[in-house]
Amino acid sequence: MADLEKAILIVFDQSGTVHSELKQKATEYCEKIKDEQAICSICIERICFSNLYQVQFWCLQTLHEVVKVRYSSMSPDERYLIRKSVFSIACFGAIDDNNVVRVLEGPAFIKNKLAQVLVTLIYFEYPSIWSSVFVDFLSQLSKGAMVIDMFCRVLNALDDEVINVDYPRTPEELSVATRIKDAMRQQCVPQIVRAWYDIVSMYRNSDEELCTTVLDAMRRFIAWIDIGLIVNDAFIPLLFDLVLVDGLCEQLRGATAGCLTAVVSKRMEPQSKLSLLQSLQIRRVFGLVAKDSDSELVSKVAALLSGYAVEALECFKNLNSEDAKGVSMELLNEVLPSVFYVMQHCELESTFSIVQFLLGYVATMKTLSQLRETQLHHLGQILEVIRTEIRYDPMYRDNLDTLDKIGKEEEDRMVEFRKDLFVLLCNVGRVAPDVCQIFIRNSLAASVASSSDWNVEEVEAALSLFYAFGESMNGEAMKTSSGLLGELVPMLLSTRFPCHSNRLVALVYLETVTRYMKFVQENSQYIHMVLAAFLDERGIHHPNVNVSRRASYLFMKAVRLLKLKLVPFIENILQSLQDRVAGFTSMDYTSKDLSASEDGSHIFEAIGVLIGMEDVAPAKQSDYLSSLLTPLCQQVEALLMNAKVLTPEEAPQKIANIQQIIVAINSLSKGFSERLVTTSRPAIGLMFKQTLDVLLQVLVVFPNIEPLRSKVTSFIHRMVETLGASVFPFLPKALEQLLVDSQPKELVGLLVLLNQLICKFNTLFSDILDEVFPAIAGRILNIIPIDAFPSGPGTNTEENRELQEVQRTLYTFLHVITTHDLSSVFLSPKSRSYLQPIMQLLLFTSCKHKDILVRKVCVQIFIRLIKDWCAMPNGEEKVLGFQSFIIETFATNCCLYSLLDNSFEFRDANTLVLFGEIVLAQKVMYEKFGNDFLVHFVSKGFPAAHCPQDLAEKYCQQLQGSDIKALKSFYQSLIENLRRQQNGNLPVR
């Protein structure tokens, strides 16, 4: 046994001095011992005679595992030995005439493990084999505090391991729990309850910790025992006496409050519950919540009061008689002030459940025909609770202002926490709109009138409430100048808070102004105030860069909404933004400025929307645009001229500078429509063309800088929409340059650009596409495989993922070409050599690609090519060999063999769409090729798939008919039939 003890000590060693190899050997030795037949006897002996806690714990843990796993295979004698020994240890029993097992004097983790072993025995043996376990234990409680403590640990373990339904249980475990509870109710629950009462009465003044332990165990059992055993003239006075006496420790009083909460929450009929709630006279504990708000007792009493309120509300909802409803509401009205108080003044673990209760309370108030003064007052109190709960803790003020890691976590937590509270606010607004509006007005007015010592958190909360209140307002209410908004919006717009420099206050202020922008849209007299709020130090000129950026974005949204009404203010707006715009035209770009790309982007977009309106005079418009574009283009040209002499240290900064300028110009152009720049004011179009010409030089000077290529490509996209067909002269050079040394990711961007051009211009783009297609096809076919990408370990690399994205975008490109009447591009002399590899790629993909939607696109391409290149039966063949390729290869492989594979899953919605395209392809082939297709498909394809002759004939009839749905249904059943015969083993040929 000495070896076992040594091994256990090595296994549990935490000093770090034991070599890992020795620890591994010790672990293996201990595991080997567990397999011995006499392991239970070994463990019991070591528990009784060893004084080492590690050894006792290992033996109890092993005993627990063995009983749990091997119980059914144990002999009756072995079970009796374990039962007798473990119970004796738990009751401070003697090993022999001279020695007592001292496990109960050990640490808590040993006693808890002992309790777990006992509960495992109870799981298997109570009440059929070991019916007296609880009665026997009760008879041992007279031995004193240690045995009482052990009994409570057993009850707690029984709840944790077997009874408590908060943990997931198997049906077998639920059945065992029911068996144990039923037996205990019949046999021993009254005695256990009597023991609880006697112990608490006896030890309340001498061993408060033991009483706390007993009450914690009792709380767990109240949910399923006869409530009359607790709710009576003996126990309830004792519980209230314990919770109300000042001299007792907080833990004991808190445990008592926990028992009362369990009593209140006990499931029963509504009328019985109402009588129970009345009998408790809960007002007795109201005064306790005014104590130390951070104490454990207050937290437990708060849970009691909120639980009581929940049950009173449920009684009101579930009882039908007016008298009963009246009593329920009286109880609710009595307890609610205390619930509101604890939410506003105490640290609570149950805030979420109380908010859910308040949501239920407000919903119930909505069902009443008329609210009484008390109920209206309570709704007002709920609003006060919301204001308290949504306030940030001042201890995080600096973290939130600088938005460090702690500040970010706290902000994220609060955003999530506030969601239900803001829903509650809106619900109160719907039930009692007058109460809610007065509250919002008073909150905002107090924050506006506040002196500099009014704290940041209170101002932020008031603004957040006003912001959230807008969620409940419809469009019409938002527009009216009378009523609440007519008072509050001007008040908001004219206010500069003393704490406006704080990031949180500034952000919520701007978000709130933006939320009520429809009010300003209908009440133009406030436009100058809105502009001031966005353009001064409250917004775009705020010292905090995060606020400034957000203000730029929100200003852009406001400009888009108000744009026509802003024409008279354009000069002032541009003047106010001059310093921000100058940041982009300055050659001296610092690293700090580079972080402000979002800021610049949105400012330029807002300016573009303002000056891009037809309501702006042509001369003014040209002046505005020229004053913006000219310095930006000059800066780019200067950078390009000096590109060759840039040092390695300067290059990144200058490249970033060009990026920023392209982003700014791109954003600026969003405000100009194609009609304006090409038809009504071509001078504007000329300026954008000149700008495009300058920016295309970036691709020549910096051909391998991916971020610059990406930004220029994005600008070309924008110019396609802005300049229309007048962009054509710039495209050959642009596309040629974008192809130079293009990497897979850049090829994807180029294909997306070409897709846009084709979709916008259709056949007008054919000449340019004829020129560029061969180079693109050659480049892509050179880097992607004709068949499948490699799979398996080590193949999911970044390079492979990029190539797969190129392949997917290529299929979209080919699809766009064919569906926009441009399939002749494939047949041009320069592109003809790529036709065969493209067809092979499409064929393989339509049959085998793992992405069903990609397969569908390829089938659609084939359908379109058949329609474009194949005349009606017996007509002249437009593309030599294409018809035979379709009939002999595509038809059989894609439309038959690929479907026989079991991976083609008809229950999948996308697969059914692909199947529909495959059936349509057969219909089109029959229309174009007639019997040439049908004879080959039926005489060559079907026999290889072992298709019965009668089904082949039926297929011919369905194909020749006009009902495509009937054909699809028949062909699906045919394929499923063939699959059952062939087991999906036909290869694609």
Secondary structure, 3 states (H helix, E strand, C coil): CHHHHHHHHHHCCCCCCCCHHHHHHHHHHHHHHHCCCCHHHHHHHHHHHCCCHHHHHHHHHHHHHHHHHHHHHCCHHHHHHHHHHHHHHHCCCECCCCCECCHHHCCHHHHHHHHHHHHHHHHHHCCCCCCCHHHHHHHHHHHCHHHHHHHHHHHHHHHHHHHCCCCCCCHHHHHHHHHHHHHHHHHCHHHHHHHHHHHHHHHCCCCHHHHHHHHHHHHHHCCCCCHHHCCCCCHHHHHHHHHHCCCCCHHHHHHHHHHHHHHHHCCCCHHHHHHHHHHHCHHHHHHHHHCCCCCHHHHHHHHHHHHHHHHHHHHHHHCCCHHHHHHHHHHHHHHHHHHHHHHHHCCCCCHHHHHHHHHHHHHHHHCCCCCCHHHHHHHHHHHHHHHHHHCCCHHHHHHHHHCCHHHHHHHHHHHHHHHHHHHHHHHHHHHCHHHHHHHHHHHHHHHHCCCCCCCHHHHHHHHHHHHHHHHHCCHHHHHCCCHHHHHHHHHHHCCCCCCCCCHHHHHHHHHHHHHCHHHHHHCHHHHHHHHHHHHCCCCCCCCCHHHHHHHHHHHHHHHHHHHHHHHHHHHHHHHHCHHHHHHHHCCCCCHHHHCCHHHHHHHHHHHHHHHCCCCCCHHHHHHHHHHHHHHHHHHHHHHHHCHHHCCCCCHHHHHHHHHHHHHHHHHHHCCCCHHHHHHHCHHHHHHHHHHHHHHHHHHHHCCCCHHHHHHHHHHHHHHHHHHHHHHHHHHHHHHHHHHCCCCHHHHHHHHHHHHHHHHHHHHHHHHHHHHHHHHHHHHHHCCCCCCCCCCCCCCCCHHHHHHHHHHHHHHHHHHHHHHCCCHHHHHCCCCHHHHHHHHHHHHHHHHHCCCHHHHHHHHHHHHHHHHHHCCCCCCCCCCCCHHHHHHHHHHHHHHHHHHHCCCCCCCCHHHHHHHHHHHHHHHHHHHHHCHHHHHHHHHHHHHHCCCCHHHHHHHHHHHHCCCHHHHHHHHHHHHHHHHHHHCCCCCCC
